[in-house]
């Protein structure tokens, strides 16, 4: 388990790592995340033009929730199309690299430098420029964001 085992639940991806994607679309995933992701895992389009990477068990839970959405709702159909159509099963090579498909690379505008962040139950893969832009924007408003999300009973 990453970051403390059972204390954290099934998955706990934490941290920020800077890597580069090569010309063949291969990206090294930090060693501390590899065992948590497992031999096979899922990479798909995330929200805010990044990629999400999920362990297979967590992915199955998400797909189950998506299947429970009413197909008669346009938003449910659109989100499911967006999220599932980009999904691909990924595996590590002997160097700990994963091959990311060109549609996913294009979606996330990844050219060379990437940032891989742990966000609890998943990894997010960002182009370095997009991550820096997001981070700069979000950090300016973080006290307002925290105030809106947490009430007085939540002590951070």
C-alpha positions, -999 to 999 in steps of 0.1 A, spaced: 0 0 0 12 35 -8 13 59 22 5 37 51 -14 6 41 -48 -2 56 -49 30 75 -56 48 43 -80 24 27 -76 4 -5 -57 31 -25 -38 62 -15 -19 79 -42 0 110 -29 26 134 -42 38 153 -73 64 139 -97 79 154 -129 88 131 -158 90 133 -196 72 113 -222 93 100 -250 87 101 -287 69 67 -286 44 79 -260 61 61 -231 60 76 -196 78 64 -165 54 61 -136 70 66 -102 80 33 -86 60 40 -54 28 40 -75 35 9 -96 26 -18 -71 -6 1 -61 -17 4 -97 -11 -33 -103 0 -52 -134 -28 -38 -155 -46 -5 -149 -68 19 -168 -59 53 -182 -86 75 -195 -95 111 -202 -98 131 -170 -115 163 -163 -97 196 -169 -76 181 -198 -55 158 -178 -55 120 -177 -68 97 -149 -51 64 -141 -70 39 -119 -62 4 -105 -85 -22 -121 -106 -27 -89 -113 10 -86 -121 13 -123 -147 -15 -120 -164 4 -92 -165 36 -113 -179 17 -143 -206 1 -121 -216 36 -110 -217 49 -145 -239 19 -155 -264 29 -128 -269 64 -144 -301 67 -163 -293 63 -201 -323 86 -207 -304 116 -193 -283 133 -220 -256 144 -194 -252 107 -183 -248 95 -219 -224 123 -228 -202 119 -197 -202 81 -201 -191 84 -238 -164 110 -229 -150 90 -200 -152 54 -214 -143 60 -250 -108 72 -241 -101 44 -217 -73 20 -223 -58 -9 -204 -22 -1 -196 7 -23 -185 43 -15 -174 73 -25 -194 105 -37 -176 116 -1 -171 84 9 -154 71 28 -184 36 28 -197 25 35 -233 0 62 -236 -22 63 -267 -19 92 -291 -56 103 -286 -49 106 -248 -17 124 -254 -35 148 -277 -64 153 -253 -41 163 -224 -18 184 -247 12 165 -236 43 173 -256 73 163 -235 73 173 -198 46 158 -176 35 161 -140 21 130 -123 1 136 -92 -15 114 -67 -51 124 -58 -62 96 -34 -78 69 -54 -62 78 -88 -32 93 -105 -35 123 -127 -12 129 -156 -9 166 -167 12 184 -193 36 205 -173 22 237 -187 -14 228 -180 -5 217 -144 15 249 -137 -14 270 -150 -40 251 -130 -18 252 -98 -12 289 -101 -49 296 -106 -61 273 -79 -35 284 -53 -47 320 -55 -82 309 -45 -74 280 -22 -86 297 10 -120 304 -7 -122 269 -20 -115 254 14 -140 277 30 -167 266 5 -159 229 8 -155 225 46 -176 236 75 -163 246 109 -165 210 121 -138 198 97 -104 205 111 -76 205 85 
